[in-house]
């Protein structure tokens, strides 16, 4: 999953066995998950120390291998979460181009814009002469990634689908940018905070929960979505977790039948009023009857960065209020 360095052969085979065959943590107790993440972090640190000074091959989340002989100095980031992650490991100063929605931290607003969710300014990217382009696999799309590669750009793709993906993302960003110490600190910080949240909330009384992605059509998330994973950590049960689609469309009748104790969404204060008004006509639902309609501030759950744990804290506290 992570890195191979220098002359590879036996070394590469050993590292691939270690990193490519890590089993899914999805149905493993959180104490076990954190132990696995800790061992992965320690192993990563020893590999970087052992192979320092050699060429490094870093494998992205599409399986593409990128070889570097020195840290990257000019980066284009095509997604706001990637921009934020780079700032988290003190590599924000390396970003020369970013997407339209890269607005956090505030320093990111001064970076030249090169794309939005649907359009990429290839001419602007070419003029910036980046050493590498960081892409979000599902957000930017394979066609955009392949087009950039066809133009001769070195592209590295990320996809964060589960909380367990964060350590590997931080570590690979650290290797690519030369911010190895900073990435290890962020990995440890993330693991500690995640473990703290899990220890405080995961074993509490279960709360039947609906997370609303959109209202027209009415959409939610299934158990494969990272937000559903956070609901579980907080002691909640995603009432539509077993549906097949990652973000399924559901009916009001299905919500009435499942009768959630809490309804959650994300957005602004105006969105909070809209959420409250939308559900008021369905007073037979426990969440409506007991006024357990809550809104997590925008971007905290939507962006896969360290701030997702702040969103998790909000979500956990909301579920606790309903108990």
C-alpha positions as CSV (number, residue, x, y, z in Angstrom):
1,X,0.0,0.0,0.0
2,X,2.8,2.4,0.8
3,X,6.4,2.6,-0.3
4,X,9.3,0.7,-1.8
5,X,12.7,2.2,-1.9
6,X,16.1,1.9,-3.6
7,X,17.1,-1.4,-5.2
8,X,13.9,-3.5,-4.9
9,X,13.6,-7.2,-5.6
10,X,13.5,-9.0,-2.2
11,X,13.0,-5.7,-0.3
12,X,10.0,-4.8,-2.5
13,X,8.5,-8.2,-2.1
14,X,8.7,-8.0,1.7
15,X,7.3,-4.5,1.8
16,X,4.4,-5.4,-0.6
17,X,3.5,-8.4,1.6
18,X,3.4,-6.1,4.6
19,X,1.5,-3.2,3.1
20,X,-0.7,-4.7,0.3
21,X,-2.2,-7.5,2.4
22,X,-3.4,-5.6,5.4
23,X,-6.9,-7.0,6.1
24,X,-9.9,-4.7,6.3
25,X,-10.6,-3.4,9.8
26,X,-14.3,-2.9,9.2
27,X,-15.7,-5.4,11.7
28,X,-12.8,-5.4,14.1
29,X,-13.0,-3.8,17.6
30,X,-11.5,-0.3,17.7
31,X,-8.8,-1.3,20.2
32,X,-7.6,-3.8,17.7
33,X,-7.8,-1.3,14.9
34,X,-5.7,1.2,16.8
35,X,-3.1,-1.4,17.6
36,X,-2.8,-2.3,13.9
37,X,-2.5,1.4,13.0
38,X,0.2,1.9,15.6
39,X,2.3,-1.0,14.3
40,X,1.9,0.3,10.7
41,X,3.1,3.7,11.8
42,X,6.2,2.3,13.6
43,X,7.0,0.1,10.6
44,X,6.8,3.0,8.2
45,X,9.2,5.0,10.4
46,X,11.8,2.2,10.4
47,X,11.5,1.8,6.6
48,X,12.1,5.5,6.0
49,X,15.1,5.6,8.3
50,X,16.6,2.4,6.7
51,X,16.2,3.5,3.1
52,X,16.8,7.3,3.5
53,X,18.8,8.7,0.6
54,X,17.7,6.2,-2.0
55,X,15.2,6.6,-4.7
56,X,11.7,6.1,-3.5
57,X,8.7,4.5,-5.2
58,X,5.4,5.5,-3.7
59,X,2.2,3.7,-4.7
60,X,-1.0,5.7,-5.1
61,X,-4.6,4.5,-4.4
62,X,-5.1,3.6,-8.1
63,X,-2.0,1.3,-8.0
64,X,0.2,3.7,-10.0
65,X,3.8,3.9,-8.8
66,X,5.6,7.2,-8.7
67,X,9.4,7.3,-8.3
68,X,11.2,10.3,-6.8
69,X,14.8,10.9,-6.0
70,X,14.2,14.0,-4.0
71,X,11.3,15.7,-2.2
72,X,8.7,17.4,-4.4
73,X,8.9,21.2,-4.5
74,X,6.0,22.3,-6.8
75,X,2.5,20.8,-6.2
76,X,-0.9,21.3,-7.9
77,X,-3.7,20.1,-5.7
78,X,-7.0,19.3,-7.4
79,X,-9.1,18.8,-4.3
80,X,-9.7,20.8,-1.1
81,X,-9.1,17.9,1.2
82,X,-5.7,17.3,-0.3
83,X,-4.8,21.0,0.0
84,X,-5.8,20.9,3.6
85,X,-3.8,17.7,4.3
86,X,-0.7,19.3,2.8
87,X,-1.1,22.3,5.1
88,X,-1.5,19.8,8.1
89,X,2.0,18.4,7.4
90,X,3.5,21.9,6.9
91,X,3.7,21.5,3.1
92,X,1.2,24.1,2.1
93,X,4.0,26.4,0.9
94,X,4.7,23.9,-1.9
95,X,1.3,24.3,-3.5
96,X,1.4,26.4,-6.6
97,X,-2.1,25.6,-7.9
98,X,-5.3,24.4,-6.2
99,X,-9.0,23.8,-6.9
100,X,-11.7,26.4,-6.6
101,X,-12.9,25.1,-3.2
102,X,-9.5,25.0,-1.4
103,X,-10.4,27.5,1.3
104,X,-9.0,26.1,4.5
105,X,-6.8,27.0,6.1
106,X,-7.2,30.7,5.2
107,X,-3.7,30.8,3.6
108,X,-5.1,28.5,0.9
109,X,-7.2,31.2,-0.5
110,X,-4.2,33.0,-2.0
111,X,-3.2,30.0,-4.1
112,X,-3.8,30.2,-7.9
113,X,-7.0,28.3,-9.0
114,X,-6.7,25.7,-11.6
115,X,-9.9,23.7,-11.5
116,X,-13.4,23.3,-10.1
117,X,-15.4,20.1,-9.7
118,X,-16.0,19.7,-13.4
119,X,-13.5,21.8,-15.4
120,X,-9.7,21.6,-15.3
121,X,-7.6,24.5,-16.7
122,X,-4.9,22.5,-18.4
123,X,-3.1,25.6,-19.7
124,X,-2.8,27.1,-16.3
125,X,-1.4,23.9,-14.9
126,X,1.1,23.7,-17.7
127,X,2.3,27.2,-17.0
128,X,2.8,26.4,-13.3
129,X,5.2,23.6,-14.2
130,X,4.3,21.4,-11.2
131,X,6.6,18.5,-10.1
132,X,3.5,16.5,-9.3
133,X,-0.3,16.8,-9.3
134,X,-2.3,15.4,-6.4
135,X,-5.7,14.2,-7.4
136,X,-8.8,12.8,-5.6
137,X,-9.7,9.6,-7.5
138,X,-13.4,9.6,-7.2
139,X,-13.8,13.4,-7.1
140,X,-11.6,14.4,-10.0
141,X,-12.4,11.2,-12.0
142,X,-10.3,8.8,-14.0
143,X,-10.7,10.6,-17.3
144,X,-9.2,13.8,-15.9
145,X,-6.4,11.9,-14.2
146,X,-5.6,10.0,-17.5
147,X,-5.7,13.2,-19.5
148,X,-3.2,14.8,-17.2
149,X,-0.9,11.8,-17.4
150,X,-1.2,11.9,-21.2
151,X,0.0,15.5,-21.2
152,X,3.2,14.3,-19.4
153,X,2.3,15.3,-15.8
154,X,3.2,13.1,-12.9
155,X,-0.1,12.4,-11.1
156,X,-0.6,10.9,-7.7
157,X,-4.1,9.8,-6.8
158,X,-5.6,9.5,-3.3
159,X,-8.9,8.0,-2.1
160,X,-9.9,8.1,1.6
161,X,-12.8,5.7,2.1
162,X,-12.3,4.7,5.8
163,X,-10.7,6.3,8.8
164,X,-8.0,3.6,8.7
165,X,-6.8,5.2,5.4
166,X,-5.5,8.4,7.0
167,X,-2.2,7.1,8.4
168,X,-1.2,5.8,4.9
169,X,-2.2,9.1,3.3
170,X,-0.2,11.2,5.8
171,X,2.8,9.0,5.4
172,X,2.9,9.0,1.7
173,X,2.4,12.8,1.6
174,X,5.3,13.0,4.1
175,X,7.6,10.9,1.9
176,X,6.7,12.8,-1.3
177,X,7.2,16.3,0.2
178,X,10.1,15.6,2.6
179,X,7.9,16.2,5.6
180,X,8.4,12.8,7.2
181,X,8.6,14.0,10.8
182,X,5.5,16.2,10.3
183,X,3.6,13.4,8.8
184,X,4.4,11.0,11.6
185,X,3.3,13.7,14.1
186,X,0.0,14.1,12.3
187,X,-0.5,10.3,12.1
188,X,0.1,9.9,15.8
189,X,-2.2,12.9,16.6
190,X,-5.0,11.4,14.4
191,X,-4.7,8.0,16.0
192,X,-4.8,9.4,19.5
193,X,-7.8,11.6,18.8
194,X,-9.7,8.8,17.1
195,X,-9.0,6.4,19.9
196,X,-10.2,8.9,22.4
197,X,-13.5,9.4,20.6
198,X,-14.0,5.7,20.2
199,X,-13.2,5.0,23.9
200,X,-15.7,7.6,25.0
201,X,-18.7,6.8,22.8
202,X,-18.6,3.5,20.9
203,X,-19.9,1.3,23.7
204,X,-22.7,3.6,24.8
205,X,-26.4,2.8,24.2
206,X,-27.1,2.4,20.5
207,X,-29.0,5.2,18.8
208,X,-30.9,4.6,15.5
209,X,-29.6,7.3,13.2
210,X,-30.5,8.8,9.8
211,X,-27.8,10.9,8.1
212,X,-29.4,13.0,5.4
213,X,-27.1,13.9,2.5
214,X,-29.8,15.7,0.4
215,X,-33.5,16.4,0.7
216,X,-34.7,16.3,-2.9
217,X,-34.4,13.5,-3.7
218,X,-33.9,12.3,-0.1
219,X,-30.5,10.7,0.1
220,X,-28.4,9.0,2.8
221,X,-25.3,6.9,3.2
222,X,-24.7,3.2,3.6
223,X,-22.3,1.3,5.9
224,X,-19.4,1.6,3.4
225,X,-19.4,5.4,3.7
226,X,-17.0,7.0,6.1
227,X,-19.8,9.0,7.7
228,X,-21.5,5.7,8.6
229,X,-18.3,4.5,10.2
230,X,-18.3,7.7,12.4
231,X,-21.9,7.1,13.4
232,X,-20.8,3.6,14.5
233,X,-17.9,5.0,16.5
234,X,-20.3,7.4,18.2
235,X,-22.5,4.5,19.3
236,X,-25.1,5.0,16.6
237,X,-26.7,2.6,14.1
238,X,-27.2,3.8,10.5
239,X,-30.8,2.7,9.8
240,X,-30.0,2.5,6.1
241,X,-26.5,1.0,6.4
242,X,-27.4,-2.2,4.6
243,X,-28.5,-0.7,1.4
244,X,-26.3,-1.4,-1.7
245,X,-25.5,2.1,-3.0
246,X,-22.9,4.3,-1.2
247,X,-25.4,7.2,-1.2
248,X,-28.8,5.6,-1.8
249,X,-32.0,7.5,-2.5
250,X,-34.7,6.6,0.1
251,X,-38.4,7.3,0.5
252,X,-40.2,9.1,3.3
253,X,-42.2,5.9,3.8
254,X,-38.9,4.1,4.5
255,X,-37.9,6.7,7.1
256,X,-41.2,6.5,8.8
257,X,-40.9,2.7,8.9
258,X,-37.3,2.8,10.3
259,X,-38.2,5.6,12.8
260,X,-34.8,7.1,13.6
261,X,-34.2,8.6,17.0
262,X,-31.8,11.1,15.5
263,X,-31.7,12.8,12.1
264,X,-28.4,14.4,11.1
265,X,-27.1,16.5,8.3
266,X,-24.3,19.0,7.5
267,X,-24.4,22.6,6.6
268,X,-24.9,26.2,7.8
269,X,-27.4,27.7,10.2
270,X,-29.8,28.3,7.3
271,X,-29.5,24.7,6.4
272,X,-30.4,23.9,10.0
273,X,-33.6,25.8,9.8
274,X,-34.4,24.1,6.5
275,X,-33.7,20.7,8.0
276,X,-36.1,21.5,10.9
277,X,-38.8,22.7,8.6
278,X,-38.5,19.8,6.2
279,X,-39.2,17.2,8.9
280,X,-41.9,19.1,10.9
281,X,-44.8,17.5,9.1
282,X,-43.6,14.0,10.1
283,X,-44.1,14.2,13.9
284,X,-44.6,10.5,14.3
285,X,-40.8,10.1,13.8
286,X,-39.0,9.9,17.2
287,X,-36.3,12.3,16.0
288,X,-38.9,14.9,15.1
289,X,-41.1,14.3,18.1
290,X,-38.1,14.7,20.5
291,X,-36.4,17.5,18.5
292,X,-33.4,15.5,17.8
293,X,-32.6,17.1,14.5
294,X,-28.9,18.2,14.3
295,X,-26.5,19.8,11.9
296,X,-22.8,19.3,11.8
297,X,-20.9,22.4,10.6
298,X,-20.1,22.4,6.9
299,X,-17.0,20.6,5.6
300,X,-16.1,18.9,8.9
301,X,-17.6,15.5,7.8
302,X,-17.5,16.2,4.0
303,X,-13.7,16.7,3.8
304,X,-11.4,13.9,4.6
305,X,-8.9,15.8,6.7
306,X,-8.0,15.9,10.4
307,X,-11.0,18.1,10.9
308,X,-13.3,15.1,10.2
309,X,-12.6,14.1,13.9
310,X,-14.0,17.5,14.9
311,X,-17.1,16.5,12.9
312,X,-17.1,13.2,14.7
313,X,-17.0,15.0,18.1
314,X,-20.1,17.0,17.1
315,X,-21.9,13.9,15.8
316,X,-21.1,12.0,19.0
317,X,-22.3,14.8,21.2
318,X,-25.5,15.0,19.2
319,X,-26.2,11.3,19.7
320,X,-25.4,11.7,23.4
321,X,-28.0,14.4,23.7
322,X,-30.6,12.0,22.4
323,X,-29.9,9.2,25.0
